Amino acid sequence: MSIQRIETGPRMSKAVVHGSTVYLAGQVGTGATVAEQTQDVLAQVDKWLAAAGTDKTKLLAATIYLSDMSTFAEMNKVWDAWVAPGQTPARATVEAKLATPDYKVEIVVIAAL
């Protein structure tokens, strides 16, 4: 079974397609607030899913990392407006220290083709 790597760098690929499954790298965004960063991250998720030949209606799983769990509701407001109704993935949200203090949210998704 072939493996397709999308925008491969020295450390990671933005997306990897294996069989009928797409794996996205953790996406981080810009902006001052969790809402702004979540919107930016989800736009990136849309972009990389499209590059792999799929979209958010095919999400299988999502892991959301928040630098501060007190922002859970703020992130969820953006997530709920973005996710396809009736097509929600299995999901976990955890608090984690992210790569830099500027990052407030990071999202990893797996999707079907």
Beta strands, then each sheet from edge to edge (+ up, - down):
strand 1: 3-8
strand 2: 13-18
strand 3: 21-24
strand 4: 27-28
strand 5: 59-66
strand 6: 90-95
strand 7: 105-112
sheet 1: 1+ 2- 3+ 7- 4+
sheet 2: 1+ 2- 3+ 7- 5+ 6+
end
